[in-house]
Amino acid sequence: MRTTTALRVIHETGDRTDLVAAERAAREFLLALGISLESESLRDTPARMARAYAELFTPPPFDLTTFPNDEGYDELVLARAIPVRSVCEHHLLPVVGVAHVGYLPGARILGLSKLARVVEHFARRPQVQERLTKQVADWLAEHLRPKGVGVVIEAEHSCMTLRGVLAVGSNTVTSTMLGSLREDARSRQEFFALTGVPG
């Protein structure tokens, strides 16, 4: 008989959201930038902004479900092109891209959808890409205890493409390798080859 182990994962700041205060602040912010809220199409924009940012910053809870690795599977498990949607913590502008997350199983394997859930859990807050990459890898290493973990994120930062340098089309690539994916050159190369990202 197979058993599963589940860890309930809940975002730590979800219960501190104050939409009324956020709407009031959004209204003041827009007015301070000289944007009139008199027209019908802009009248409810502060409330929409507050709800939108609350959604962007609050990942849904999920169960991290693991299963015994009964067959002793010891090859790479990789989920490619997991959508990443976050917000740059310096400008609060969108960061959009993909994450490639893989691991070499130990005693337990993970429900595949949970790799995407872990990415979403850490992406749904003001972030920098370097920290996000490391948080996903460290969290999986701690809670899954695999032989190795690899995370690569490729993302476009609208704080670079919509303002400032206007570097349209540029992508930022970050990676974190842990355990045997860091220490063993062949495993590391296999990971990068399967992600399609030069290693």
Sequence and secondary structure as in RCSB ss.txt:
>XXXX:A:sequence
MRTTTALRVIHETGDRTDLVAAERAAREFLLALGISLESESLRDTPARMARAYAELFTPPPFDLTTFPNDEGYDE
LVLARAIPVRSVCEHHLLPVVGVAHVGYLPGARILGLSKLARVVEHFARRPQVQERLTKQVADWLAEHLRPKGVG
VVIEAEHSCMTLRGVLAVGSNTVTSTMLGSLREDARSRQEFFALTGVPG
>XXXX:A:secstr
    EEEEE  TTGGG  HHHHHHHHHHHHHHTT    SHHHHTHHHHHHHHHHHHT    EEEEEEE TT   S
 EEEEEEEEEEEETTT  EEEEEEEEEEE  SEEE THHHHHHHHHHHSSEE HHHHHHHHHHHHHHHH  SEEE
EEEEEEEHHHHSSTT  TT  EEEEEEEEHHHH HHHHHHHHHHHTS  
